[in-house]
Structure formats: structure tokens, C-alpha cells
Amino acid sequence: MPIPTTEQIAAYETIPAKIEVSIKGLSDKQLLQRPTPEDWSIHEVILHLPDSETFVYERLRRVLAEERPTLHAFAESLWAQNLEYRHQEYRLALALFKAQREANAALLRQLPAEAWQRTGMHTENGEMSLYDIFTTYLRHGEVHFRQIEQIKEQL
């Protein structure tokens, strides 16, 4: 039964701070610049993160509180389009993402080892353990941090 290390939980929790440091000094124009018309800007990536983390927040808690709950998929492109990410305030989104990650990390640190084997049924991915959900979103934060770094290189 895999359980995360303290280093993994710390890495999960600190992604918002890494992003904050990474974008320091960038202008609003730079933050809104898209590498290509189809790609997201740094601003849009930042807006995506708390929306995605909202699903994680809910999934973690549902798996812990309920027996094999259904975990619904996240239509991220529809959220970005219909919530007009380009017109939302990225600073608020980053602060929310940081608070969500801190709350999730605090919860995860207090779990007993057996909690990590609890599962839910994802509508696209099938059965997922709490550990699977955690590692998916640990990677998710790292992927988007690297994406921001790559976009910065093109500015």
C-alpha cells in the first residue's frame, strides 16, 4: 500500500509559491501573452489551477468520507472558455490555489496509513485510490509549473 512521503506532500504544497516566484516581475501583458493562439497564457494557466484544485479538494474529502464515491471528470477547456479566464484576476486565483493546497496538505499529513487505500470511481479513469488522486495532482502542479517556465522562455 503506497503512501506519500513528507517530501511529496511538501512538494505538492509549495507549487503555488514556486509559481509566485516564477512570475514575479512579469507584466500583465506578458502574463496574457499566448505562445500560440491555441495555447493558454501564464495568466490562464494560473486561473486553471484553483479550478482544478477545487476538484482535488472535493475528491480527497469524498474518498475519505464516503464509500467508493463517484468522482466526476473536469472539462477544463470549457471552464477556461466559459468562465473567461483571460478576464479574471490572476492574483486572487493564485491566492486561492495556495490556500487550497495548504488545506489539502494539512489534511493529508494527518491521515493514518490505511486511509491511502480508500478509493473512488472516476468517471473517466475508473477506480482511483486516495494515493492515486494525490500523485495525479502532485504531477499536475509540476506540469503546469514547467509549462509556465516554458512560456516565460518564449516571451
DOGU-418239 format. One record per residue (C-alpha): residue in one letter; z, y, x. Coordinates in steps of 0.02 Angstrom, whole numbers, plus 32768, in hexadecimal, padded with zeros to 4 digits. Layout:
BEGIN
AZYX...
***
This chain:
BEGIN
M800080008000P7FC6809E8059I802F813B8052P800481E280A3T8053821B8143T80B582BC814EE8025830081B7Q7FA882DA812CI8012833380AAA802783C78120A7F6B83CD813DY7F4E83C98081E7FCA84578066T7F8B84C980F1I7ED284D080C4P7EE785738060A7F3885C880F7K7EAA858A8168I7E2C85D380EEE7E8C867780E5V7E86868781A3S7DCF865381A7I7D9586DB8130K7E0187678175G7D9787FD819EL7D0087C98137S7CBB884D80C2D7CA1882F8009K7BE78831802CQ7BFA87A780AEL7C688741803BL7BE4874A7FB1Q7B5187218023R7B0386787FFCP7AB286128088T7A2685E8800DP7A0F86197F57E7A4C856B7F20D7AE785677F8EW7B9185B07F69S7BD286467FC7I7C7C8646801AH7CBB86A87F83E7C7D86207F0DV7CC685957F77I7D6F85EC7F70L7D6385FC7EB2H7D3885437EA5L7DD3850A7F03P7E5C85367E84D7DF284F77DF4S7DDD84517E4DE7E9484507E7ET7EC284657DC6F7E7983B97DAAV7EDB83737E3EY7F7B83C37DFFE7F6283707D57R7F2682C87D9BL7FB882B27E11R803582D77D89R7FE0826E7D05V7FD781D77D78L808F81EC7D9FA80C6820A7CEBE805281997C86E801580E67C90R7F6280DE7CCFP7F2A81837C82T7E7481B47C70L7E4182327CF5H7DAE829C7CC0A7D2282D17D34F7D0B83877D68A7C6183D97D46E7C7284527DD7S7BC684A17DCAL7BE284CA7D12W7C8A85177D3AA7C3C85827DC4Q7BAF85BB7D53N7C0A85D27CAEL7CA6861F7CF9E7C3A86957D60Y7C8F86767E06R7C3087057E58H7C8987817DE6Q7D3B87407DF8E7DBC877D7E75Y7DBF87087F0BR7E6A87457F48L7EBC870A7EA7A7E6086647EB3L7E9B86497F66A7F4F86747F37L7F4785FA7EA5F7EFD85727F13K7F89858C7F91A800F85817F09Q7FC184E37EBFR7FB9848E7F68E806D84BE7F90A80A9847A7EE8N804783D97EFCA808283BF7FAFA813783DA7F7CL812583577EF4L80CE82DB7F67R815182EA7FEFQ81DA82AF7F79L818282157F37P81C281667F5BA814780F27FB2E8126808B7F14A80E681257EB6W804A81297F23Q8007808A7ED4R800880D17E22T7F5880E17DDCG7EEB813B7D5FM7E3B811A7D20H7DC0819E7D57T7D2C81B37CE1E7CB081AA7D72N7D0B81567E03G7D6B80CF7DA6E7E1C809F7DD6M7E6D81167E51S7F1A81097E9CL7F8581A17EBAY7F5E818A7F73D7EA281887F4CI7EB2822B7EEBF7F15827B7F76T7E9E82488002T7E07827E7F9BY7E4D832D7F8DL7E8D8332803ER7DD683178071H7D9A83907FEBG7DFB84208038E7DBE83F680E6V7D0983EA80ABH7D118496805CF7D6984E180F3R7CDB84A08161Q7C5D84E280E2I7CAA859080F0E7CA3858581ADQ7BEA855481A6I7BC185E3812FK7C1A865C81A4E7BA986238233Q7B12865781CCL7B4F870681A2
***
